[in-house]
Amino acid sequence: MDKDMFDKGLGIRRAVLGDAYVDRALAGMNPFNQPLQELVTQYCWGEVWGREGLSRRDRSLLNLGMIAILNRPHELKAHVRGALNNGLSREEIREALLQVAIYGGVPAAVDSFRLANEAFAEIDAEQSAGGGKGKGKRAREAKDAKDAKDTRNTKEAKDTKDAKDTKGTKDTKDTKEAKALKNGGDAETRSKSKKGGKG
């Protein structure tokens, strides 16, 4: 076992799945399954999740689809929690699971939605019991940041539209004034011509 890579993997595993989940997995370790726990922690979490080619958020999104299609309910619930911890919103998780329905089959999606709802209920209960503090903090912070970004984008879009509307109104007003001036000027010129012709 590569101790450094194991420690790196353990840190990532805890950050994604939460201390309680990892502690339960390690507490259940015995001589029979110890090699598997070491492999999962070192290879899966250290070697692969520790790579820089994809963000943890992107890896979570991929995992949701693959685990749902593989029909691994225990792992799916754990990775729903991990996806929230890595910044995915519940709406984005829903979209990923809808994609599963198309490419993996409706039964896989039906089970996945049920399991995701169970995971959300567990998380909500934990947050209520803890006064909203703790395990879901990163997910809430990510959601708050996303909401703030959406608000900024909506305001910028509205400001751009308002600026275009104002410009359009000004252009319309300028055009009307120019036409009126032209028409009035033509009438005035005609009037002067007529007066001049009579005199």
N, C-alpha and C positions, 0 to 999 in steps of 0.2 A: 504494500500500500504506500502511495505517495502522500506523506503526512501533510505537506504544504498544500497540495491540491485538495486533499480531504478537508482541511480547515477552510480553504477558500469556498469549496462547495457547501460546507456546513453553514457558512455565513450567508451565502446566497439563498440556500434552502430556507433558512430561518427568516430572511427578509421577505421572501415570496410567500411562503405557506404559513408563517407565524410560528412563534416559539412553542406554543401549546401543541400544535400538530407534530412538530419535529421531536419535541420531548416525548410524546406518546410513542412515536415510531422507535426512538432510541431506547425507551424504557422496555419495549417489548423485544429488544434484541437478545438473542441467545446464541449458543454455539452453532445451531443449525442455520439461522438466518443472518448472522453477523456478516458473512461474506457478501450477502446481497445488500445490506445496509451500507457497507463500505463502498461497494461498487456504485450504487445509486448516488451516494453522496459525492464520491470522488469523480466518477465519470460523467454522470448525468448533470449534476449541479456544478461541479468544479470545471470539468473540461468543456462541456457544451454550453450550459447556461452562463458560464464565465467568459465566453468568447465575446468579442466586441462587434461582430458582424451584424447583429440584430439587437435591438433594445429588449429589455425584459418585457416591456409592454407587447411588443411584436411577438415574442416567444410565447407569451400567455395566450395571445389570440390564436396562434397556430395550434397550441396545445388543446385549446377548447374544442376545435374542430376535430382533431385527430382522436382525442380521448373519447369524444362523444360517439364518433363512428366506430371506435373499437369496443364500445359498450362497456366501459369501465367506470361504474357508478361511484365507487369510493374515490377514485382518482379525480373524476370530473368535479365532484363537490369540493375537493381540496383545491383544484385549479380554478374554480369559480372564485373562491376566496383569494387565491393568488392573483388572478386577473384584476380583481378590485384593488388589491394592494399595489399592483403594478400600474394603476392609472386608468384601466378600462372602466367605462360606466356600465351600469346595468343595461342601458339601451344598446350599447355596443355589444355586450354579451348576447343580448336577444338577437341582434342582427347576425352574429356569428352562428348562433344555433338555428336560425332560419336558413342560413346557407347549408347547414348540415342536412336539413330536410330535403333540399334539392339534390345534393351530391352524395349523401349517405343514406337517405331514405327517411320517410316520415316517421316510422316507429322509433328510429334513433333520436330524432328531434323531439318527439313526444316525451320520451324518457328523459332526455337532456333538459327540457324545459321544466319538468317536474323536479328533477334534481337541483337545478339552478334555483328554483323557488324555495326548495328546502334549505339550500345554503344561504339564500338571502334572509329567510326567516330566522335561521340560527344567528346570523351576523346581527340582524336587527335586535334580537333578544339580548345578545351580548352587549350591544351598545346601549340598550335601554337599561339593563342591569348595572352597567358601568357609568351611567350618566353620559353616554355618548363618547366616552373616552376609550382609548386603547387600540384594539386590533384594527378597527376600521378607520383610524385616524388618517393614514396615508390616502386611502380611497376617498374620504371626505375632502381632504385637502386637494386631491387631484380633481374631484368633481367641482369644488369651489373655484379652482383655477380655470377649469374648462368653462364654467358658467360665466366667470368674469370675462374670459376671452370672447365667448359668444355675445355677451352684452356689448363689449367693445366693438366687435365686428358688426353687430346690428346697428349700433350708434354711428359707426363710420359709414355704413351703407345708407343710413337715413340722412346723414350729413351730405353725402355725395348726391343723393336724390334731391334733397332740399336745394343744394347748390344748382343742380341742373334745372329744377323747377323754377327757381328764382331767375336764372339766366333765361329760361324759356319765356317766363312772364315778361322780363325786361325786353327781350328780343321782340316779343309780340307787341308790347307797348311802344317800343321804338318804331316798329314797322307801321303801326297805326298812326303814330304822330307824323311819321314821314309821309304817309299817304294823305293824311289830312292837310299837312302843310302843302304838299304838292297840289292836291285838289283845290285847297283854298287859294294857293298861289296862282293856280291856273285861272280860277274864277276871278281873283283880284286883277290879274293881268288882263283878262278878257274885259272886265269892267272898265279898267283904265283905257283899254283900246277903244271901247265903245264910246266912252266919254270924250276921248281925244278925237275920235272920228267925227263926233257931233259938233265939237267946238271949233 
